Amino acid sequence: MSEQRQTFDFIVVGSGAGGGVLASRLARNNKNLKVLLIEAGGDPRSNVYYQVPGFHALATERPELRWDYFVQHFTQPALASEDEKYEAGKGIFYPRASAIGGCTAHHAMITVYPDPSDWDHIANITNDVSWSSDTMSASHPLASTGGAGPSGQSYNVQHRPGSVFNPFAF
């Protein structure tokens, strides 16, 4: 059997909120580009912890939905050992989603928007008004004004900049 080699203009690793969108936009905006999206995680849709937003806190702890990473947050080991997820010799347990969609499989439709002053600070230090809170809040129309979800259900979402979106509040 002969080996076939393919070439790609872009290779995107990870289908999370960044990688999935980036690969999609590259491929859709220029039909001549060859885009390869690589994802190591599986399809989470059959997992009840993925299906039910209220179980999101449990999803991060499910072995089939996570990669087991350990991090070193502190330069002093005594401080790290006070964390309930600390394991000697490894660090602090920091699970990341191992599923198509990346960490969106863990976030349960929760969106946390920065305070407007955060965006305005970035705009000031970069001298770039495209980072202003007015501009950035305009880039989230679905979350701000509502819309139809993937199954056609309608959402009536109210958003206040700097607030936490609660999917159970409507």
C-alpha positions as CSV (number, residue, x, y, z in Angstrom):
1,M,0.0,0.0,0.0
2,S,1.5,3.3,-1.0
3,E,1.7,6.1,1.5
4,Q,-0.3,9.2,0.7
5,R,0.9,12.5,2.0
6,Q,-1.5,15.5,2.4
7,T,-0.5,19.0,3.0
8,F,-2.6,21.6,4.8
9,D,-2.5,25.4,5.0
10,F,-3.4,25.4,8.7
11,I,-3.3,22.7,11.4
12,V,-5.4,23.6,14.4
13,V,-4.8,21.5,17.5
14,G,-7.8,21.2,19.9
15,S,-11.5,21.7,19.1
16,G,-12.3,23.9,22.1
17,A,-13.9,27.3,22.1
18,G,-10.9,28.8,20.4
19,G,-9.7,25.9,18.1
20,G,-13.0,24.8,16.8
21,V,-14.1,28.3,15.9
22,L,-10.7,29.1,14.3
23,A,-10.7,26.0,12.2
24,S,-14.3,26.6,11.1
25,R,-13.8,30.2,10.2
26,L,-10.6,29.5,8.2
27,A,-12.3,26.8,6.2
28,R,-15.6,28.7,5.6
29,N,-14.0,32.0,4.7
30,N,-11.7,30.6,2.1
31,K,-12.8,27.4,0.3
32,N,-9.3,27.1,-1.2
33,L,-7.6,26.6,2.2
34,K,-7.0,23.1,3.5
35,V,-7.6,23.1,7.3
36,L,-6.9,20.1,9.5
37,L,-8.5,20.1,13.0
38,I,-6.9,17.6,15.4
39,E,-8.8,16.6,18.6
40,A,-7.6,14.0,21.1
41,G,-10.8,13.9,23.1
42,G,-14.0,11.9,22.4
43,D,-17.6,12.8,21.7
44,P,-19.1,13.9,25.0
45,R,-22.8,13.9,23.9
46,S,-23.8,10.5,25.3
47,N,-22.4,11.4,28.8
48,V,-25.2,12.5,31.2
49,Y,-22.7,14.9,33.0
50,Y,-22.4,16.7,29.7
51,Q,-26.1,16.6,28.8
52,V,-27.4,18.2,32.0
53,P,-26.1,21.7,32.7
54,G,-26.7,21.3,36.4
55,F,-24.1,18.5,36.5
56,H,-21.3,20.7,35.2
57,A,-19.4,20.6,38.5
58,L,-19.3,16.8,38.3
59,A,-18.3,16.8,34.6
60,T,-14.8,18.1,35.5
61,E,-14.3,15.1,37.8
62,R,-15.4,12.4,35.4
63,P,-12.4,10.4,34.1
64,E,-14.0,10.0,30.6
65,L,-14.3,13.8,30.3
66,R,-11.0,15.0,31.6
67,W,-7.2,15.0,31.2
68,D,-5.5,14.8,34.5
69,Y,-3.1,17.7,34.8
70,F,-1.2,18.8,37.9
71,V,0.1,22.4,38.3
72,Q,2.5,24.2,40.6
73,H,0.8,27.5,41.5
74,F,3.1,28.3,44.4
75,T,6.8,28.6,44.8
76,Q,6.5,27.4,48.4
77,P,5.4,23.8,48.7
78,A,3.7,24.4,52.1
79,L,1.2,26.7,50.4
80,A,0.4,24.2,47.7
81,S,-0.1,21.4,50.3
82,E,-3.0,23.4,51.8
83,D,-5.0,23.0,48.6
84,E,-7.6,20.2,48.9
85,K,-6.6,19.0,45.4
86,Y,-2.9,18.8,46.2
87,E,-1.1,15.5,45.6
88,A,2.5,15.1,46.9
89,G,5.0,14.9,44.2
90,K,2.5,15.9,41.5
91,G,1.1,19.3,42.5
92,I,-2.5,20.6,42.5
93,F,-5.0,18.6,40.5
94,Y,-6.2,20.7,37.5
95,P,-8.4,18.7,35.2
96,R,-8.9,19.9,31.7
97,A,-11.7,18.7,29.4
98,S,-10.9,15.7,27.1
99,A,-13.8,16.0,24.7
100,I,-14.8,17.4,21.4
101,G,-15.4,21.1,22.3
102,G,-12.7,21.2,24.9
103,C,-13.5,23.0,28.1
104,T,-16.9,24.0,26.8
105,A,-17.8,20.5,27.8
106,H,-17.3,21.5,31.4
107,H,-18.7,25.0,31.5
108,A,-22.5,24.2,31.4
109,M,-23.5,27.2,29.3
110,I,-22.2,29.6,31.9
111,T,-20.6,32.8,30.6
112,V,-18.7,35.2,32.8
113,Y,-18.3,38.6,31.3
114,P,-15.5,40.9,32.5
115,D,-16.3,44.2,34.2
116,P,-16.5,47.0,31.6
117,S,-13.6,48.7,33.4
118,D,-11.4,45.7,32.5
119,W,-12.0,46.2,28.8
120,D,-11.6,50.0,29.1
121,H,-8.3,49.5,30.9
122,I,-7.0,47.3,28.0
123,A,-8.2,49.9,25.5
124,N,-6.3,52.6,27.4
125,I,-3.0,50.8,27.8
126,T,-3.1,49.6,24.1
127,N,-4.4,52.9,22.8
128,D,-6.9,50.9,20.8
129,V,-10.6,51.7,21.1
130,S,-11.6,48.3,19.6
131,W,-10.9,46.9,23.1
132,S,-13.4,49.3,24.8
133,S,-16.3,47.9,26.8
134,D,-18.8,49.3,24.3
135,T,-17.1,47.6,21.4
136,M,-16.6,44.3,23.3
137,S,-20.1,44.1,24.6
138,A,-21.4,44.6,21.1
139,S,-19.5,41.4,20.0
140,H,-21.8,39.2,22.1
141,P,-25.2,39.7,20.5
142,L,-26.6,36.2,21.1
143,A,-25.8,36.3,24.8
144,S,-27.0,39.9,25.1
145,T,-30.2,39.7,23.2
146,G,-31.2,36.1,23.2
147,G,-31.7,33.7,20.3
148,A,-32.4,30.2,19.3
149,G,-30.4,27.3,20.8
150,P,-29.2,24.2,18.9
151,S,-32.5,22.4,19.3
152,G,-34.5,25.5,18.3
153,Q,-35.4,26.4,21.9
154,S,-35.7,30.1,22.4
155,Y,-33.7,32.0,25.0
156,N,-34.6,35.3,26.6
157,V,-31.3,36.3,28.1
158,Q,-30.7,39.5,29.9
159,H,-27.1,40.5,30.3
160,R,-25.5,43.1,32.4
161,P,-21.8,43.8,31.7
162,G,-19.7,42.4,34.6
163,S,-22.4,39.9,35.6
164,V,-22.5,36.2,35.6
165,F,-25.0,34.6,33.2
166,N,-27.1,32.0,35.0
167,P,-28.8,29.5,32.6
168,F,-31.4,28.7,35.2
169,A,-32.5,32.2,35.8
170,F,-35.0,32.5,32.8
